[in-house]
Amino acid sequence: MDQPLLSLRTTLVLLLALLAGAAAGGLTALAGEGTPHSLLAALATVGLAVPFFNHLIAAEDSQDRQHGHAGSQTGEGENNG
């Protein structure tokens, strides 16, 4: 009961995807297309934005894990120099 339903990262990915979909649907509606075309554009954008933002946010995490902490392999320490 104390745990959140979604993690912060998942919530951020979904929120960004929904915002991108809303923008695409709104712009499609303003362009004069009908409601069905606007809905299809919004849903397609959300579907493509979720993996995009998921990869984009995960890229920073994987870089930190690969490089380790700052100073861990920079030659600093009591045995170097």
Backbone as CSV, one residue per row, in Angstrom:
resi,resn,N_x,N_y,N_z,CA_x,CA_y,CA_z,C_x,C_y,C_z
1,MET,0.797,-1.201,0.000,0.000,0.000,0.000,0.845,1.272,0.000
2,ASP,2.063,1.182,0.527,2.892,2.372,0.615,3.670,2.642,-0.668
3,GLN,3.740,1.669,-1.555,4.495,1.844,-2.782,3.638,2.546,-3.833
4,PRO,4.249,3.412,-4.651,3.479,4.064,-5.714,3.113,3.062,-6.817
5,LEU,2.063,3.373,-7.539,1.612,2.495,-8.611,2.630,2.451,-9.752
6,LEU,3.179,3.605,-10.105,4.178,3.702,-11.171,5.432,4.359,-10.622
7,SER,6.573,3.966,-11.161,7.811,4.616,-10.744,7.870,6.019,-11.339
8,LEU,8.766,6.818,-10.814,8.913,8.190,-11.288,9.338,8.219,-12.754
9,ARG,10.236,7.325,-13.131,10.721,7.273,-14.514,9.601,6.883,-15.471
10,THR,8.785,5.884,-15.094,7.664,5.458,-15.932,6.647,6.575,-16.084
11,THR,6.378,7.268,-14.999,5.433,8.381,-15.041,5.937,9.485,-15.962
12,LEU,7.224,9.780,-15.895,7.796,10.819,-16.750,7.731,10.423,-18.222
13,VAL,8.050,9.169,-18.525,7.996,8.696,-19.918,6.564,8.796,-20.450
14,LEU,5.600,8.326,-19.679,4.203,8.378,-20.127,3.698,9.805,-20.252
15,LEU,4.075,10.677,-19.327,3.648,12.066,-19.398,4.204,12.756,-20.636
16,LEU,5.486,12.554,-20.916,6.087,13.162,-22.102,5.449,12.618,-23.384
17,ALA,5.147,11.316,-23.407,4.508,10.733,-24.586,3.098,11.290,-24.772
18,LEU,2.357,11.448,-23.686,1.012,12.012,-23.797,1.041,13.474,-24.235
19,LEU,2.021,14.223,-23.745,2.151,15.618,-24.185,2.498,15.705,-25.670
20,ALA,3.373,14.833,-26.128,3.719,14.814,-27.550,2.506,14.424,-28.395
21,GLY,1.728,13.449,-27.929,0.527,13.042,-28.641,-0.519,14.132,-28.676
22,ALA,-0.685,14.837,-27.574,-1.651,15.939,-27.537,-1.233,17.060,-28.488
23,ALA,0.056,17.333,-28.540,0.545,18.369,-29.456,0.325,17.955,-30.911
24,ALA,0.617,16.706,-31.232,0.428,16.238,-32.609,-1.042,16.231,-32.984
25,GLY,-1.893,15.772,-32.076,-3.328,15.778,-32.356,-3.884,17.179,-32.486
26,GLY,-3.439,18.071,-31.631,-3.903,19.462,-31.715,-3.455,20.137,-32.994
27,LEU,-2.220,19.920,-33.379,-1.729,20.526,-34.621,-2.433,19.940,-35.845
28,THR,-2.735,18.650,-35.790,-3.465,18.028,-36.890,-4.877,18.596,-36.983
29,ALA,-5.514,18.814,-35.848,-6.860,19.406,-35.852,-6.823,20.844,-36.359
30,LEU,-5.802,21.597,-35.980,-5.682,22.981,-36.443,-5.385,23.050,-37.940
31,ALA,-4.784,22.005,-38.475,-4.480,21.978,-39.902,-5.728,21.743,-40.744
32,GLY,-6.849,21.438,-40.096,-8.094,21.280,-40.835,-8.502,19.844,-41.062
33,GLU,-7.738,18.920,-40.544,-8.123,17.517,-40.665,-9.274,17.248,-39.707
34,GLY,-9.955,16.174,-39.924,-11.086,15.833,-39.069,-10.640,15.234,-37.748
35,THR,-11.628,14.993,-36.903,-11.364,14.408,-35.592,-10.737,13.013,-35.690
36,PRO,-11.212,12.140,-36.603,-10.572,10.815,-36.682,-9.092,10.885,-37.057
37,HIS,-8.742,11.769,-37.985,-7.329,11.905,-38.371,-6.508,12.468,-37.219
38,SER,-7.078,13.395,-36.483,-6.364,13.972,-35.341,-6.126,12.919,-34.267
39,LEU,-7.130,12.091,-34.005,-6.977,11.021,-33.019,-5.933,10.005,-33.458
40,LEU,-5.952,9.646,-34.736,-4.962,8.699,-35.237,-3.546,9.269,-35.146
41,ALA,-3.397,10.547,-35.447,-2.077,11.179,-35.346,-1.608,11.209,-33.891
42,ALA,-2.526,11.513,-32.979,-2.163,11.565,-31.561,-1.771,10.186,-31.049
43,LEU,-2.557,9.172,-31.385,-2.255,7.819,-30.908,-0.959,7.283,-31.509
44,ALA,-0.724,7.574,-32.780,0.523,7.133,-33.411,1.724,7.812,-32.774
45,THR,1.578,9.088,-32.456,2.675,9.810,-31.820,2.968,9.266,-30.435
46,VAL,1.912,8.977,-29.673,2.116,8.399,-28.343,2.811,7.048,-28.457
47,GLY,2.390,6.235,-29.413,2.988,4.924,-29.597,4.459,4.986,-29.959
48,LEU,4.848,5.983,-30.722,6.259,6.125,-31.083,7.064,6.866,-30.029
49,ALA,6.401,7.716,-29.255,7.110,8.525,-28.273,7.495,7.727,-27.035
50,VAL,6.713,6.719,-26.668,7.030,5.939,-25.463,8.390,5.262,-25.584
51,PRO,8.677,4.503,-26.646,10.023,3.912,-26.723,11.125,4.957,-26.885
52,PHE,10.812,6.059,-27.572,11.808,7.116,-27.758,12.212,7.719,-26.418
53,PHE,11.241,8.147,-25.635,11.559,8.749,-24.339,12.120,7.716,-23.369
54,ASN,11.680,6.478,-23.477,12.230,5.428,-22.634,13.717,5.246,-22.906
55,HIS,14.097,5.225,-24.167,15.502,5.092,-24.529,16.282,6.352,-24.161
56,LEU,15.670,7.507,-24.353,16.337,8.768,-24.077,16.644,8.912,-22.592
57,ILE,15.708,8.555,-21.752,15.923,8.676,-20.312,16.856,7.573,-19.824
58,ALA,16.768,6.384,-20.384,17.635,5.287,-19.968,19.074,5.507,-20.417
59,ALA,19.298,6.324,-21.433,20.647,6.540,-21.941,21.535,7.179,-20.885
60,GLU,21.016,8.105,-20.095,21.823,8.734,-19.063,22.165,7.740,-17.968
61,ASP,21.237,6.879,-17.591,21.495,5.888,-16.558,22.581,4.917,-16.990
62,SER,22.528,4.454,-18.231,23.514,3.475,-18.688,24.887,4.114,-18.834
63,GLN,24.979,5.389,-19.180,26.270,6.051,-19.267,26.906,6.172,-17.896
64,ASP,26.107,6.488,-16.883,26.650,6.593,-15.532,27.156,5.257,-15.044
65,ARG,26.471,4.192,-15.377,26.894,2.868,-14.941,28.172,2.423,-15.659
66,GLN,28.306,2.798,-16.942,29.491,2.390,-17.693,30.733,3.109,-17.199
67,HIS,30.626,4.398,-16.951,31.786,5.194,-16.589,32.080,5.166,-15.099
68,GLY,31.157,4.730,-14.306,31.380,4.709,-12.858,31.292,6.106,-12.290
69,HIS,31.722,6.253,-11.060,31.697,7.550,-10.411,32.868,8.394,-10.887
70,ALA,32.707,9.697,-10.815,33.780,10.597,-11.210,34.957,10.418,-10.267
71,GLY,36.119,10.254,-10.813,37.316,10.102,-10.012,37.664,8.669,-9.680
72,SER,36.857,7.715,-10.073,37.152,6.333,-9.718,38.278,5.753,-10.570
73,GLN,38.427,6.252,-11.792,39.479,5.740,-12.663,40.268,6.874,-13.293
74,THR,40.385,7.981,-12.609,41.070,9.122,-13.198,42.516,9.232,-12.743
75,GLY,42.993,8.232,-12.048,44.375,8.298,-11.606,44.547,8.945,-10.256
76,GLU,43.476,9.334,-9.610,43.563,9.939,-8.300,43.555,8.844,-7.247
77,GLY,44.235,9.075,-6.188,44.263,8.114,-5.103,45.619,8.094,-4.441
78,GLU,45.709,7.322,-3.375,46.937,7.326,-2.609,48.067,6.572,-3.298
79,ASN,47.750,5.618,-4.192,48.795,4.849,-4.851,49.280,5.489,-6.146
80,ASN,48.604,6.529,-6.600,48.984,7.157,-7.869,49.603,8.521,-7.601
81,GLY,50.846,8.627,-7.847,51.484,9.848,-7.894,51.947,10.615,-6.808
